Amino acid sequence: MIVDEGAGRPEAEMVKVVFKLHQDETGWPPAGSERLWAVSLGDDLARLDNVPFFVRGYAMGDVVRFATDRAGVHWVQEAVRYSDNCTIRIMPGEGGGRDEVRQAVLDAFAPYGVTGEGIARFGMVALNVPGAVDVASVKKLLEEGEEDGRWEFEEGCVTEAWRTAGR
């Protein structure tokens, strides 16, 4: 059993954990690794504390095991416990490189309890969809936005509740 001693502790030790990325035939993602903030849980465990932009199969709140190399880099080895969160990536239809466009996407999902962040360099937004929110409504908004041409989206990490929502 994992005890999350970092949860709720204001002085929780933050660490950067690194995921090795594998590019597809189009060269995406545009990097060989992604660094995420995490709360140290002691030894070689950490809880992800921000939304992944490129890593697949992981979401904010997941607990991971890492190995530290000689340079002090914490390389993620495996997931130890998954959260109920989903990671959804959005590419706005136009102007994703502009702050106000990415912020409008975040604002559209905020009433549902969904948070996230944008990255100007790639003109995209990464959303954290907590398991406790109305997943069906979030999914409906995503699909409507895609149909309207406001954005395209991809599912970076989803739960069974996400998969079955809206059926």
URRA-V927332 format. One record per pair of residues at least 12 apart in sequence whose ideal C-beta (glycine too) atoms are under 8 Angstrom apart, sorted by the first residue. I is the first residue (numbers start at 1). J is the second residue. D is the distance in Angstrom with one decimal. If there is no record, write none. Layout:
i->I j->J d->D
i->I j->J d->D
This chain:
i->2 j->41 d->7.0
i->2 j->45 d->6.7
i->2 j->63 d->6.0
i->2 j->80 d->6.2
i->2 j->81 d->5.8
i->3 j->41 d->7.7
i->4 j->41 d->6.0
i->4 j->47 d->6.3
i->4 j->63 d->7.3
i->5 j->41 d->6.1
i->5 j->42 d->6.5
i->6 j->39 d->3.8
i->6 j->40 d->6.2
i->6 j->41 d->5.4
i->6 j->47 d->6.2
i->7 j->39 d->7.5
i->7 j->47 d->7.4
i->12 j->39 d->4.6
i->12 j->40 d->7.1
i->13 j->39 d->7.1
i->13 j->40 d->4.2
i->14 j->37 d->5.7
i->14 j->38 d->7.1
i->14 j->39 d->6.3
i->14 j->40 d->7.2
i->14 j->49 d->6.9
i->15 j->37 d->7.7
i->15 j->38 d->5.5
i->15 j->39 d->7.8
i->15 j->40 d->5.0
i->15 j->46 d->5.7
i->15 j->74 d->5.8
i->16 j->35 d->4.8
i->16 j->36 d->7.0
i->16 j->37 d->6.3
i->16 j->38 d->7.3
i->16 j->74 d->6.6
i->17 j->35 d->7.2
i->17 j->36 d->5.7
i->17 j->38 d->4.8
i->17 j->46 d->5.4
i->17 j->48 d->7.4
i->17 j->64 d->6.2
i->17 j->66 d->5.2
i->17 j->74 d->4.7
i->17 j->75 d->7.6
i->17 j->76 d->5.2
i->18 j->33 d->5.2
i->18 j->34 d->7.2
i->18 j->35 d->5.2
i->18 j->36 d->7.9
i->18 j->66 d->8.0
i->18 j->73 d->5.6
i->18 j->74 d->6.3
i->18 j->75 d->5.3
i->18 j->76 d->6.6
i->19 j->33 d->6.2
i->19 j->34 d->5.0
i->19 j->35 d->8.0
i->19 j->36 d->7.1
i->19 j->52 d->7.4
i->19 j->55 d->4.6
i->19 j->58 d->7.3
i->19 j->75 d->8.0
i->19 j->76 d->5.0
i->20 j->32 d->7.0
i->20 j->33 d->5.5
i->20 j->75 d->7.0
i->20 j->76 d->7.9
i->21 j->33 d->5.7
i->21 j->34 d->5.9
i->21 j->54 d->5.7
i->21 j->55 d->6.9
i->29 j->53 d->7.8
i->29 j->54 d->3.8
i->30 j->122 d->7.0
i->31 j->54 d->6.5
i->34 j->52 d->6.3
i->34 j->53 d->6.5
i->34 j->54 d->4.9
i->34 j->55 d->5.2
i->36 j->48 d->5.5
i->36 j->49 d->7.4
i->36 j->50 d->5.6
i->36 j->52 d->6.1
i->36 j->55 d->7.3
i->37 j->49 d->4.5
i->37 j->50 d->4.8
i->38 j->64 d->7.1
i->41 j->63 d->6.7
i->44 j->65 d->5.4
i->44 j->66 d->5.6
i->44 j->67 d->6.7
i->44 j->68 d->7.4
i->44 j->77 d->8.0
i->45 j->63 d->6.0
i->45 j->64 d->7.2
i->45 j->65 d->5.9
i->45 j->66 d->7.7
i->45 j->80 d->6.3
i->46 j->63 d->7.2
i->46 j->64 d->5.9
i->46 j->66 d->6.3
i->46 j->74 d->7.2
i->47 j->61 d->6.4
i->47 j->62 d->7.2
i->47 j->63 d->5.1
i->47 j->64 d->7.9
i->48 j->60 d->5.4
i->48 j->61 d->6.3
i->48 j->62 d->5.0
i->48 j->63 d->7.8
i->48 j->64 d->6.6
i->50 j->117 d->7.1
i->51 j->87 d->5.9
i->51 j->115 d->7.7
i->51 j->116 d->5.6
i->51 j->117 d->6.1
i->51 j->126 d->4.2
i->51 j->127 d->6.8
i->51 j->128 d->4.6
i->52 j->87 d->5.6
i->52 j->126 d->6.5
i->52 j->156 d->6.3
i->52 j->157 d->7.5
i->53 j->89 d->7.0
i->53 j->119 d->5.8
i->53 j->122 d->7.3
i->53 j->124 d->6.8
i->53 j->126 d->4.9
i->55 j->156 d->7.2
i->56 j->156 d->5.6
i->56 j->157 d->6.8
i->57 j->79 d->7.6
i->57 j->156 d->7.6
i->57 j->157 d->5.4
i->58 j->79 d->6.7
i->58 j->87 d->7.0
i->58 j->156 d->7.8
i->58 j->157 d->5.6
i->59 j->82 d->7.3
i->59 j->83 d->5.7
i->59 j->85 d->4.0
i->59 j->86 d->5.9
i->59 j->87 d->4.5
i->59 j->128 d->6.7
i->59 j->156 d->7.6
i->59 j->157 d->4.4
i->60 j->83 d->6.9
i->60 j->85 d->5.3
i->60 j->87 d->7.3
i->60 j->128 d->4.5
i->61 j->83 d->3.1
i->61 j->84 d->7.7
i->61 j->85 d->4.9
i->61 j->128 d->8.0
i->62 j->79 d->5.6
i->62 j->81 d->6.9
i->62 j->82 d->5.2
i->62 j->83 d->5.2
i->62 j->85 d->7.6
i->63 j->79 d->7.1
i->63 j->80 d->4.6
i->63 j->81 d->4.2
i->63 j->83 d->8.0
i->64 j->76 d->4.9
i->64 j->77 d->7.4
i->64 j->78 d->6.8
i->64 j->79 d->5.7
i->64 j->80 d->6.3
i->65 j->77 d->4.9
i->65 j->78 d->5.2
i->65 j->79 d->7.9
i->65 j->80 d->5.3
i->82 j->159 d->7.9
i->83 j->131 d->7.3
i->84 j->130 d->6.8
i->84 j->131 d->2.6
i->84 j->132 d->7.2
i->84 j->159 d->6.0
i->84 j->161 d->7.4
i->85 j->128 d->5.6
i->85 j->129 d->6.4
i->85 j->130 d->5.5
i->85 j->131 d->6.2
i->85 j->157 d->7.7
i->85 j->159 d->7.8
i->86 j->127 d->8.0
i->86 j->128 d->7.6
i->86 j->129 d->4.1
i->86 j->131 d->7.6
i->86 j->135 d->7.5
i->86 j->155 d->7.2
i->86 j->156 d->7.9
i->86 j->157 d->6.0
i->86 j->158 d->4.8
i->86 j->159 d->5.8
i->86 j->162 d->5.0
i->87 j->126 d->6.5
i->87 j->127 d->7.1
i->87 j->128 d->6.6
i->87 j->129 d->7.7
i->87 j->155 d->7.7
i->87 j->156 d->3.8
i->87 j->157 d->4.2
i->87 j->158 d->7.9
i->88 j->126 d->7.5
i->88 j->127 d->4.4
i->88 j->129 d->5.9
i->88 j->142 d->6.6
i->88 j->153 d->5.7
i->88 j->154 d->7.4
i->88 j->155 d->6.1
i->88 j->156 d->6.5
i->88 j->158 d->7.9
i->89 j->124 d->6.0
i->89 j->125 d->7.2
i->89 j->126 d->5.4
i->89 j->127 d->7.5
i->89 j->153 d->6.4
i->89 j->154 d->5.0
i->89 j->156 d->5.3
i->90 j->105 d->5.5
i->90 j->124 d->6.5
i->90 j->125 d->4.5
i->90 j->126 d->7.8
i->90 j->127 d->6.6
i->90 j->142 d->7.6
i->90 j->145 d->7.8
i->90 j->151 d->4.7
i->90 j->152 d->7.3
i->90 j->153 d->4.8
i->91 j->123 d->6.7
i->91 j->124 d->5.2
i->91 j->151 d->6.0
i->91 j->152 d->4.8
i->91 j->153 d->7.4
i->92 j->104 d->8.0
i->92 j->105 d->5.9
i->92 j->123 d->6.6
i->92 j->124 d->7.7
i->92 j->125 d->7.2
i->92 j->150 d->6.9
i->92 j->151 d->5.0
i->93 j->149 d->4.9
i->93 j->150 d->5.4
i->93 j->151 d->5.6
i->93 j->152 d->7.4
i->95 j->123 d->7.7
i->96 j->118 d->8.0
i->96 j->122 d->7.8
i->96 j->123 d->2.7
i->96 j->124 d->6.1
i->96 j->125 d->7.8
i->97 j->120 d->5.5
i->97 j->121 d->7.9
i->97 j->123 d->4.4
i->98 j->120 d->7.8
i->99 j->118 d->7.4
i->99 j->120 d->6.9
i->101 j->123 d->8.0
i->102 j->118 d->3.2
i->102 j->119 d->8.0
i->102 j->120 d->7.3
i->102 j->123 d->7.6
i->102 j->124 d->7.8
i->102 j->125 d->5.3
i->103 j->118 d->7.1
i->105 j->118 d->7.3
i->105 j->125 d->4.7
i->105 j->150 d->8.0
i->105 j->151 d->6.5
i->106 j->118 d->6.8
i->106 j->125 d->6.3
i->106 j->127 d->7.9
i->108 j->141 d->6.7
i->108 j->145 d->7.4
i->109 j->127 d->6.0
i->109 j->138 d->6.7
i->109 j->141 d->6.9
i->112 j->133 d->5.4
i->112 j->134 d->6.3
i->112 j->137 d->6.0
i->112 j->138 d->5.1
i->112 j->141 d->7.3
i->113 j->130 d->6.2
i->113 j->132 d->7.3
i->113 j->133 d->4.2
i->114 j->127 d->5.4
i->114 j->128 d->6.8
i->114 j->129 d->5.2
i->114 j->130 d->7.4
i->114 j->133 d->6.3
i->114 j->138 d->5.9
i->115 j->127 d->7.3
i->115 j->128 d->5.2
i->116 j->128 d->5.7
i->126 j->156 d->7.4
i->129 j->162 d->7.3
i->131 j->159 d->6.2
i->131 j->161 d->6.1
i->135 j->161 d->5.5
i->135 j->162 d->5.5
i->135 j->165 d->4.4
i->136 j->165 d->4.1
i->136 j->166 d->4.7
i->139 j->162 d->6.9
i->139 j->165 d->5.1
i->139 j->166 d->5.1
i->140 j->166 d->6.1
i->143 j->166 d->8.0
